[in-house]
Amino acid sequence: MALQIIRELCTACGDCEPLCPTQSISAWKGVYRIDAGTCSECEGDGEPGLPQCLDVCMEEDCIVPA
């Protein structure tokens, strides 16, 4: 499974991008997006059960399951 960023809620702060262990988060059309093909939801990286991008995102419901 992978995560996705809701474009309308993303503030383009960029806090999530450097934390992604699979480099799945990138800038796209003024906001950020997650590549579903490489996103592992941080399984095996960081705290179990909590993707690192979710932990740092300030906007509620901005990052959700794809």
PDB file of N, CA, C and O in Angstrom:
ATOM      1  N   MET A   1       0.841  -1.177   0.000  1.00  0.00           N
ATOM      2  CA  MET A   1       0.000   0.000   0.000  1.00  0.00           C
ATOM      3  C   MET A   1       0.884   1.237   0.000  1.00  0.00           C
ATOM      4  O   MET A   1       2.058   1.171   0.362  1.00  0.00           O
ATOM      5  N   ALA A   2       0.320   2.352  -0.403  1.00  0.00           N
ATOM      6  CA  ALA A   2       1.065   3.608  -0.470  1.00  0.00           C
ATOM      7  C   ALA A   2       0.202   4.740   0.064  1.00  0.00           C
ATOM      8  O   ALA A   2      -0.995   4.579   0.305  1.00  0.00           O
ATOM      9  N   LEU A   3       0.833   5.872   0.240  1.00  0.00           N
ATOM     10  CA  LEU A   3       0.138   7.068   0.691  1.00  0.00           C
ATOM     11  C   LEU A   3       0.033   8.053  -0.457  1.00  0.00           C
ATOM     12  O   LEU A   3       0.745   7.935  -1.455  1.00  0.00           O
ATOM     13  N   GLN A   4      -0.855   9.025  -0.313  1.00  0.00           N
ATOM     14  CA  GLN A   4      -0.964  10.096  -1.298  1.00  0.00           C
ATOM     15  C   GLN A   4      -1.152  11.417  -0.583  1.00  0.00           C
ATOM     16  O   GLN A   4      -1.662  11.465   0.536  1.00  0.00           O
ATOM     17  N   ILE A   5      -0.741  12.475  -1.229  1.00  0.00           N
ATOM     18  CA  ILE A   5      -0.909  13.822  -0.690  1.00  0.00           C
ATOM     19  C   ILE A   5      -2.099  14.468  -1.401  1.00  0.00           C
ATOM     20  O   ILE A   5      -2.159  14.489  -2.630  1.00  0.00           O
ATOM     21  N   ILE A   6      -3.026  14.985  -0.632  1.00  0.00           N
ATOM     22  CA  ILE A   6      -4.179  15.673  -1.183  1.00  0.00           C
ATOM     23  C   ILE A   6      -3.732  17.070  -1.611  1.00  0.00           C
ATOM     24  O   ILE A   6      -3.395  17.913  -0.780  1.00  0.00           O
ATOM     25  N   ARG A   7      -3.735  17.292  -2.905  1.00  0.00           N
ATOM     26  CA  ARG A   7      -3.214  18.526  -3.493  1.00  0.00           C
ATOM     27  C   ARG A   7      -3.845  19.778  -2.882  1.00  0.00           C
ATOM     28  O   ARG A   7      -3.140  20.749  -2.610  1.00  0.00           O
ATOM     29  N   GLU A   8      -5.140  19.771  -2.667  1.00  0.00           N
ATOM     30  CA  GLU A   8      -5.841  20.948  -2.156  1.00  0.00           C
ATOM     31  C   GLU A   8      -5.468  21.275  -0.706  1.00  0.00           C
ATOM     32  O   GLU A   8      -5.672  22.402  -0.254  1.00  0.00           O
ATOM     33  N   LEU A   9      -4.928  20.302   0.019  1.00  0.00           N
ATOM     34  CA  LEU A   9      -4.572  20.533   1.419  1.00  0.00           C
ATOM     35  C   LEU A   9      -3.077  20.784   1.624  1.00  0.00           C
ATOM     36  O   LEU A   9      -2.667  21.283   2.672  1.00  0.00           O
ATOM     37  N   CYS A  10      -2.272  20.441   0.630  1.00  0.00           N
ATOM     38  CA  CYS A  10      -0.822  20.597   0.747  1.00  0.00           C
ATOM     39  C   CYS A  10      -0.457  22.076   0.723  1.00  0.00           C
ATOM     40  O   CYS A  10      -0.886  22.814  -0.164  1.00  0.00           O
ATOM     41  N   THR A  11       0.336  22.503   1.702  1.00  0.00           N
ATOM     42  CA  THR A  11       0.782  23.898   1.768  1.00  0.00           C
ATOM     43  C   THR A  11       2.159  24.082   1.134  1.00  0.00           C
ATOM     44  O   THR A  11       2.701  25.188   1.135  1.00  0.00           O
ATOM     45  N   ALA A  12       2.724  23.004   0.593  1.00  0.00           N
ATOM     46  CA  ALA A  12       4.040  23.030  -0.056  1.00  0.00           C
ATOM     47  C   ALA A  12       5.147  23.451   0.905  1.00  0.00           C
ATOM     48  O   ALA A  12       6.120  24.084   0.494  1.00  0.00           O
ATOM     49  N   CYS A  13       5.003  23.105   2.174  1.00  0.00           N
ATOM     50  CA  CYS A  13       6.024  23.470   3.156  1.00  0.00           C
ATOM     51  C   CYS A  13       7.328  22.699   2.919  1.00  0.00           C
ATOM     52  O   CYS A  13       8.411  23.195   3.228  1.00  0.00           O
ATOM     53  N   GLY A  14       7.218  21.487   2.370  1.00  0.00           N
ATOM     54  CA  GLY A  14       8.409  20.700   2.067  1.00  0.00           C
ATOM     55  C   GLY A  14       8.969  19.902   3.223  1.00  0.00           C
ATOM     56  O   GLY A  14      10.004  19.253   3.070  1.00  0.00           O
ATOM     57  N   ASP A  15       8.326  19.927   4.370  1.00  0.00           N
ATOM     58  CA  ASP A  15       8.838  19.209   5.540  1.00  0.00           C
ATOM     59  C   ASP A  15       8.895  17.694   5.325  1.00  0.00           C
ATOM     60  O   ASP A  15       9.758  17.019   5.885  1.00  0.00           O
ATOM     61  N   CYS A  16       7.993  17.173   4.529  1.00  0.00           N
ATOM     62  CA  CYS A  16       7.905  15.727   4.337  1.00  0.00           C
ATOM     63  C   CYS A  16       8.989  15.176   3.412  1.00  0.00           C
ATOM     64  O   CYS A  16       9.464  14.059   3.618  1.00  0.00           O
ATOM     65  N   GLU A  17       9.382  15.935   2.410  1.00  0.00           N
ATOM     66  CA  GLU A  17      10.292  15.435   1.375  1.00  0.00           C
ATOM     67  C   GLU A  17      11.614  14.885   1.916  1.00  0.00           C
ATOM     68  O   GLU A  17      11.967  13.758   1.570  1.00  0.00           O
ATOM     69  N   PRO A  18      12.361  15.615   2.740  1.00  0.00           N
ATOM     70  CA  PRO A  18      13.656  15.088   3.183  1.00  0.00           C
ATOM     71  C   PRO A  18      13.556  13.900   4.143  1.00  0.00           C
ATOM     72  O   PRO A  18      14.541  13.190   4.343  1.00  0.00           O
ATOM     73  N   LEU A  19      12.390  13.676   4.736  1.00  0.00           N
ATOM     74  CA  LEU A  19      12.233  12.574   5.682  1.00  0.00           C
ATOM     75  C   LEU A  19      11.928  11.238   5.015  1.00  0.00           C
ATOM     76  O   LEU A  19      12.074  10.192   5.648  1.00  0.00           O
ATOM     77  N   CYS A  20      11.515  11.251   3.772  1.00  0.00           N
ATOM     78  CA  CYS A  20      11.079  10.031   3.093  1.00  0.00           C
ATOM     79  C   CYS A  20      12.275   9.116   2.822  1.00  0.00           C
ATOM     80  O   CYS A  20      13.170   9.480   2.060  1.00  0.00           O
ATOM     81  N   PRO A  21      12.297   7.924   3.445  1.00  0.00           N
ATOM     82  CA  PRO A  21      13.448   7.028   3.275  1.00  0.00           C
ATOM     83  C   PRO A  21      13.539   6.408   1.876  1.00  0.00           C
ATOM     84  O   PRO A  21      14.594   5.899   1.495  1.00  0.00           O
ATOM     85  N   THR A  22      12.444   6.447   1.109  1.00  0.00           N
ATOM     86  CA  THR A  22      12.459   5.883  -0.243  1.00  0.00           C
ATOM     87  C   THR A  22      12.481   6.967  -1.323  1.00  0.00           C
ATOM     88  O   THR A  22      12.350   6.656  -2.507  1.00  0.00           O
ATOM     89  N   GLN A  23      12.642   8.228  -0.935  1.00  0.00           N
ATOM     90  CA  GLN A  23      12.642   9.371  -1.852  1.00  0.00           C
ATOM     91  C   GLN A  23      11.407   9.354  -2.756  1.00  0.00           C
ATOM     92  O   GLN A  23      11.496   9.672  -3.942  1.00  0.00           O
ATOM     93  N   SER A  24      10.262   8.983  -2.191  1.00  0.00           N
ATOM     94  CA  SER A  24       9.009   8.900  -2.943  1.00  0.00           C
ATOM     95  C   SER A  24       8.270  10.223  -3.002  1.00  0.00           C
ATOM     96  O   SER A  24       7.311  10.351  -3.763  1.00  0.00           O
ATOM     97  N   ILE A  25       8.685  11.208  -2.226  1.00  0.00           N
ATOM     98  CA  ILE A  25       7.999  12.505  -2.186  1.00  0.00           C
ATOM     99  C   ILE A  25       8.801  13.511  -3.004  1.00  0.00           C
ATOM    100  O   ILE A  25      10.011  13.659  -2.827  1.00  0.00           O
ATOM    101  N   SER A  26       8.103  14.196  -3.899  1.00  0.00           N
ATOM    102  CA  SER A  26       8.771  15.198  -4.733  1.00  0.00           C
ATOM    103  C   SER A  26       7.831  16.362  -5.010  1.00  0.00           C
ATOM    104  O   SER A  26       6.610  16.234  -4.914  1.00  0.00           O
ATOM    105  N   ALA A  27       8.424  17.496  -5.355  1.00  0.00           N
ATOM    106  CA  ALA A  27       7.640  18.673  -5.728  1.00  0.00           C
ATOM    107  C   ALA A  27       6.957  18.394  -7.055  1.00  0.00           C
ATOM    108  O   ALA A  27       7.523  17.760  -7.946  1.00  0.00           O
ATOM    109  N   TRP A  28       5.705  18.890  -7.170  1.00  0.00           N
ATOM    110  CA  TRP A  28       4.934  18.662  -8.387  1.00  0.00           C
ATOM    111  C   TRP A  28       3.860  19.724  -8.508  1.00  0.00           C
ATOM    112  O   TRP A  28       2.943  19.782  -7.689  1.00  0.00           O
ATOM    113  N   LYS A  29       3.965  20.553  -9.511  1.00  0.00           N
ATOM    114  CA  LYS A  29       2.980  21.603  -9.797  1.00  0.00           C
ATOM    115  C   LYS A  29       2.677  22.495  -8.590  1.00  0.00           C
ATOM    116  O   LYS A  29       1.515  22.771  -8.293  1.00  0.00           O
ATOM    117  N   GLY A  30       3.714  22.937  -7.909  1.00  0.00           N
ATOM    118  CA  GLY A  30       3.549  23.876  -6.803  1.00  0.00           C
ATOM    119  C   GLY A  30       3.264  23.262  -5.449  1.00  0.00           C
ATOM    120  O   GLY A  30       3.236  23.978  -4.447  1.00  0.00           O
ATOM    121  N   VAL A  31       3.050  21.954  -5.388  1.00  0.00           N
ATOM    122  CA  VAL A  31       2.840  21.250  -4.121  1.00  0.00           C
ATOM    123  C   VAL A  31       3.708  19.988  -4.144  1.00  0.00           C
ATOM    124  O   VAL A  31       4.661  19.912  -4.919  1.00  0.00           O
ATOM    125  N   TYR A  32       3.395  19.020  -3.320  1.00  0.00           N
ATOM    126  CA  TYR A  32       4.170  17.780  -3.282  1.00  0.00           C
ATOM    127  C   TYR A  32       3.293  16.592  -3.627  1.00  0.00           C
ATOM    128  O   TYR A  32       2.071  16.639  -3.486  1.00  0.00           O
ATOM    129  N   ARG A  33       3.933  15.534  -4.079  1.00  0.00           N
ATOM    130  CA  ARG A  33       3.222  14.295  -4.392  1.00  0.00           C
ATOM    131  C   ARG A  33       4.050  13.118  -3.922  1.00  0.00           C
ATOM    132  O   ARG A  33       5.252  13.236  -3.687  1.00  0.00           O
ATOM    133  N   ILE A  34       3.382  11.969  -3.787  1.00  0.00           N
ATOM    134  CA  ILE A  34       4.044  10.732  -3.378  1.00  0.00           C
ATOM    135  C   ILE A  34       3.945   9.737  -4.520  1.00  0.00           C
ATOM    136  O   ILE A  34       2.860   9.510  -5.057  1.00  0.00           O
ATOM    137  N   ASP A  35       5.062   9.147  -4.892  1.00  0.00           N
ATOM    138  CA  ASP A  35       5.089   8.120  -5.926  1.00  0.00           C
ATOM    139  C   ASP A  35       4.610   6.810  -5.307  1.00  0.00           C
ATOM    140  O   ASP A  35       5.310   6.210  -4.491  1.00  0.00           O
ATOM    141  N   ALA A  36       3.419   6.372  -5.697  1.00  0.00           N
ATOM    142  CA  ALA A  36       2.824   5.158  -5.134  1.00  0.00           C
ATOM    143  C   ALA A  36       3.633   3.913  -5.466  1.00  0.00           C
ATOM    144  O   ALA A  36       3.545   2.909  -4.760  1.00  0.00           O
ATOM    145  N   GLY A  37       4.414   3.972  -6.525  1.00  0.00           N
ATOM    146  CA  GLY A  37       5.223   2.827  -6.922  1.00  0.00           C
ATOM    147  C   GLY A  37       6.412   2.563  -6.015  1.00  0.00           C
ATOM    148  O   GLY A  37       6.924   1.444  -5.967  1.00  0.00           O
ATOM    149  N   THR A  38       6.855   3.585  -5.295  1.00  0.00           N
ATOM    150  CA  THR A  38       8.013   3.402  -4.420  1.00  0.00           C
ATOM    151  C   THR A  38       7.706   3.621  -2.940  1.00  0.00           C
ATOM    152  O   THR A  38       8.518   3.267  -2.085  1.00  0.00           O
ATOM    153  N   CYS A  39       6.544   4.200  -2.624  1.00  0.00           N
ATOM    154  CA  CYS A  39       6.171   4.450  -1.225  1.00  0.00           C
ATOM    155  C   CYS A  39       5.947   3.125  -0.495  1.00  0.00           C
ATOM    156  O   CYS A  39       5.174   2.277  -0.940  1.00  0.00           O
ATOM    157  N   SER A  40       6.630   2.968   0.619  1.00  0.00           N
ATOM    158  CA  SER A  40       6.496   1.750   1.436  1.00  0.00           C
ATOM    159  C   SER A  40       5.776   2.032   2.750  1.00  0.00           C
ATOM    160  O   SER A  40       5.686   1.158   3.613  1.00  0.00           O
ATOM    161  N   GLU A  41       5.260   3.258   2.902  1.00  0.00           N
ATOM    162  CA  GLU A  41       4.672   3.719   4.164  1.00  0.00           C
ATOM    163  C   GLU A  41       5.672   3.555   5.309  1.00  0.00           C
ATOM    164  O   GLU A  41       5.290   3.348   6.461  1.00  0.00           O
ATOM    165  N   CYS A  42       6.935   3.651   4.976  1.00  0.00           N
ATOM    166  CA  CYS A  42       8.059   3.572   5.931  1.00  0.00           C
ATOM    167  C   CYS A  42       8.139   2.227   6.638  1.00  0.00           C
ATOM    168  O   CYS A  42       8.704   2.137   7.728  1.00  0.00           O
ATOM    169  N   GLU A  43       7.593   1.198   6.044  1.00  0.00           N
ATOM    170  CA  GLU A  43       7.680  -0.128   6.658  1.00  0.00           C
ATOM    171  C   GLU A  43       9.154  -0.519   6.746  1.00  0.00           C
ATOM    172  O   GLU A  43       9.865  -0.559   5.741  1.00  0.00           O
ATOM    173  N   GLY A  44       9.588  -0.801   7.951  1.00  0.00           N
ATOM    174  CA  GLY A  44      10.980  -1.142   8.186  1.00  0.00           C
ATOM    175  C   GLY A  44      11.859   0.068   8.460  1.00  0.00           C
ATOM    176  O   GLY A  44      13.030  -0.087   8.808  1.00  0.00           O
ATOM    177  N   ASP A  45      11.317   1.265   8.308  1.00  0.00           N
ATOM    178  CA  ASP A  45      12.062   2.500   8.570  1.00  0.00           C
ATOM    179  C   ASP A  45      11.296   3.317   9.591  1.00  0.00           C
ATOM    180  O   ASP A  45      10.069   3.404   9.524  1.00  0.00           O
ATOM    181  N   GLY A  46      11.993   3.907  10.522  1.00  0.00           N
ATOM    182  CA  GLY A  46      11.325   4.764  11.501  1.00  0.00           C
ATOM    183  C   GLY A  46      10.496   3.977  12.500  1.00  0.00           C
ATOM    184  O   GLY A  46      10.717   2.785  12.715  1.00  0.00           O
ATOM    185  N   GLU A  47       9.542   4.665  13.103  1.00  0.00           N
ATOM    186  CA  GLU A  47       8.688   4.064  14.125  1.00  0.00           C
ATOM    187  C   GLU A  47       7.660   3.137  13.480  1.00  0.00           C
ATOM    188  O   GLU A  47       6.986   3.537  12.530  1.00  0.00           O
ATOM    189  N   PRO A  48       7.531   1.910  13.977  1.00  0.00           N
ATOM    190  CA  PRO A  48       6.590   0.960  13.366  1.00  0.00           C
ATOM    191  C   PRO A  48       5.163   1.507  13.320  1.00  0.00           C
ATOM    192  O   PRO A  48       4.652   2.048  14.300  1.00  0.00           O
ATOM    193  N   GLY A  49       4.533   1.348  12.147  1.00  0.00           N
ATOM    194  CA  GLY A  49       3.139   1.737  12.004  1.00  0.00           C
ATOM    195  C   GLY A  49       2.890   3.217  11.797  1.00  0.00           C
ATOM    196  O   GLY A  49       1.736   3.628  11.679  1.00  0.00           O
ATOM    197  N   LEU A  50       3.948   4.043  11.749  1.00  0.00           N
ATOM    198  CA  LEU A  50       3.751   5.476  11.576  1.00  0.00           C
ATOM    199  C   LEU A  50       4.689   6.003  10.487  1.00  0.00           C
ATOM    200  O   LEU A  50       5.877   6.209  10.739  1.00  0.00           O
ATOM    201  N   PRO A  51       4.160   6.222   9.273  1.00  0.00           N
ATOM    202  CA  PRO A  51       4.992   6.799   8.223  1.00  0.00           C
ATOM    203  C   PRO A  51       5.548   8.158   8.648  1.00  0.00           C
ATOM    204  O   PRO A  51       4.848   8.959   9.267  1.00  0.00           O
ATOM    205  N   GLN A  52       6.785   8.402   8.316  1.00  0.00           N
ATOM    206  CA  GLN A  52       7.461   9.619   8.757  1.00  0.00           C
ATOM    207  C   GLN A  52       6.808  10.886   8.217  1.00  0.00           C
ATOM    208  O   GLN A  52       6.800  11.910   8.900  1.00  0.00           O
ATOM    209  N   CYS A  53       6.256  10.838   6.996  1.00  0.00           N
ATOM    210  CA  CYS A  53       5.614  12.039   6.439  1.00  0.00           C
ATOM    211  C   CYS A  53       4.356  12.410   7.228  1.00  0.00           C
ATOM    212  O   CYS A  53       4.057  13.591   7.405  1.00  0.00           O
ATOM    213  N   LEU A  54       3.628  11.408   7.695  1.00  0.00           N
ATOM    214  CA  LEU A  54       2.435  11.682   8.503  1.00  0.00           C
ATOM    215  C   LEU A  54       2.815  12.342   9.821  1.00  0.00           C
ATOM    216  O   LEU A  54       2.101  13.213  10.318  1.00  0.00           O
ATOM    217  N   ASP A  55       3.926  11.927  10.373  1.00  0.00           N
ATOM    218  CA  ASP A  55       4.374  12.446  11.656  1.00  0.00           C
ATOM    219  C   ASP A  55       4.736  13.931  11.572  1.00  0.00           C
ATOM    220  O   ASP A  55       4.550  14.670  12.539  1.00  0.00           O
ATOM    221  N   VAL A  56       5.250  14.365  10.426  1.00  0.00           N
ATOM    222  CA  VAL A  56       5.720  15.744  10.302  1.00  0.00           C
ATOM    223  C   VAL A  56       4.701  16.687   9.656  1.00  0.00           C
ATOM    224  O   VAL A  56       4.814  17.903   9.814  1.00  0.00           O
ATOM    225  N   CYS A  57       3.725  16.166   8.946  1.00  0.00           N
ATOM    226  CA  CYS A  57       2.763  17.016   8.232  1.00  0.00           C
ATOM    227  C   CYS A  57       1.880  17.789   9.212  1.00  0.00           C
ATOM    228  O   CYS A  57       1.307  17.221  10.142  1.00  0.00           O
ATOM    229  N   MET A  58       1.787  19.101   8.978  1.00  0.00           N
ATOM    230  CA  MET A  58       1.002  19.972   9.861  1.00  0.00           C
ATOM    231  C   MET A  58      -0.472  20.018   9.488  1.00  0.00           C
ATOM    232  O   MET A  58      -1.304  20.420  10.301  1.00  0.00           O
ATOM    233  N   GLU A  59      -0.804  19.611   8.267  1.00  0.00           N
ATOM    234  CA  GLU A  59      -2.173  19.696   7.779  1.00  0.00           C
ATOM    235  C   GLU A  59      -2.928  18.377   8.001  1.00  0.00           C
ATOM    236  O   GLU A  59      -2.516  17.326   7.510  1.00  0.00           O
ATOM    237  N   GLU A  60      -4.009  18.446   8.728  1.00  0.00           N
ATOM    238  CA  GLU A  60      -4.805  17.254   9.010  1.00  0.00           C
ATOM    239  C   GLU A  60      -5.406  16.704   7.712  1.00  0.00           C
ATOM    240  O   GLU A  60      -5.936  17.452   6.891  1.00  0.00           O
ATOM    241  N   ASP A  61      -5.312  15.399   7.550  1.00  0.00           N
ATOM    242  CA  ASP A  61      -5.856  14.684   6.383  1.00  0.00           C
ATOM    243  C   ASP A  61      -5.219  15.069   5.058  1.00  0.00           C
ATOM    244  O   ASP A  61      -5.814  14.835   4.006  1.00  0.00           O
ATOM    245  N   CYS A  62      -4.033  15.651   5.078  1.00  0.00           N
ATOM    246  CA  CYS A  62      -3.335  15.991   3.854  1.00  0.00           C
ATOM    247  C   CYS A  62      -2.697  14.747   3.235  1.00  0.00           C
ATOM    248  O   CYS A  62      -2.677  14.601   2.013  1.00  0.00           O
ATOM    249  N   ILE A  63      -2.182  13.863   4.068  1.00  0.00           N
ATOM    250  CA  ILE A  63      -1.565  12.626   3.596  1.00  0.00           C
ATOM    251  C   ILE A  63      -2.447  11.470   4.032  1.00  0.00           C
ATOM    252  O   ILE A  63      -2.688  11.261   5.221  1.00  0.00           O
ATOM    253  N   VAL A  64      -2.929  10.718   3.036  1.00  0.00           N
ATOM    254  CA  VAL A  64      -3.897   9.662   3.278  1.00  0.00           C
ATOM    255  C   VAL A  64      -3.513   8.405   2.490  1.00  0.00           C
ATOM    256  O   VAL A  64      -2.697   8.479   1.572  1.00  0.00           O
ATOM    257  N   PRO A  65      -4.099   7.247   2.843  1.00  0.00           N
ATOM    258  CA  PRO A  65      -3.838   6.041   2.045  1.00  0.00           C
ATOM    259  C   PRO A  65      -4.304   6.242   0.605  1.00  0.00           C
ATOM    260  O   PRO A  65      -5.332   6.868   0.348  1.00  0.00           O
ATOM    261  N   ALA A  66      -3.536   5.705  -0.313  1.00  0.00           N
ATOM    262  CA  ALA A  66      -3.879   5.825  -1.744  1.00  0.00           C
ATOM    263  C   ALA A  66      -4.968   4.849  -2.107  1.00  0.00           C
ATOM    264  O   ALA A  66      -5.392   4.798  -3.262  1.00  0.00           O
TER     265      ALA A  66
END
